[in-house]
Amino acid sequence: DTLFLIEITTKQVSLKAWLECNEAEIKKYLERILIKDDRNNGKAVSLFKTIEKIKKGEMKLEGVNVAKIKKFIPIILFEKAPPMYNRLWSFYQNLLEKSGITDKNFLEELEFWDTEEVEIILADVLKGKSLPDIMKEKEDSGFYKDSVKNFYILGRKHIDKHPILGEAFEKMTDQHKRILFKKGTER
């Protein structure tokens, strides 16, 4: 009864803008990422419009009975997500509201994730947890608009990675080890 919709972006706010706490510069980047850039709607606007089309029946999803969907979870997947904290969320929400996204359900459910957080969540999914259960646990633990990493590190105090990623990392480090340490020089 929950539908997750994910928009992916490689764009991000410059580290310099964050370090300098340059609000005008941060807003400029976020507007291009979330609201509209030179060519397209931003990721938040795209998600909002897609959810509205699905709700109105203007967009069909193969194998999904939209009438059974009670909750839509919009996620913007960044390579490196902007900071996510309860106290910082109002900054993002105000930016979105000023752009015309005022739907409270959308704003309450919107998540910013990065690729590492997806790896962490997928390890839980592999163990049998559902995404809605993980999100509910995150919210119930008091990490409502905090990052997934904060929830796992501070709330659960434990992180797993999906086994495929662990295997890939082991393979990569084994290859690096062979390159760096020729036979007989390994310690």
URFENWO-V660353 format. One record per run of one state. SS is the DSSP state (@ for helix, = for strand, . for the rest). FROM is the first residue (numbers start at 1). TO is the last residue. If there is no record, write none. Layout:
BEGIN
SS/FROM/TO, SS/FROM/TO
END
This chain:
BEGIN
./1/1, =/2/9, ./10/14, @/15/19, ./20/22, @/23/35, =/36/36, ./37/40, =/41/41, ./42/42, @/43/56, ./57/65, @/66/68, ./69/70, =/71/78, ./79/85, @/86/98, ./99/103, @/104/109, ./110/110, =/111/114, @/115/126, ./127/130, @/131/140, ./141/147, @/148/156, ./157/162, @/163/180, ./181/187
END
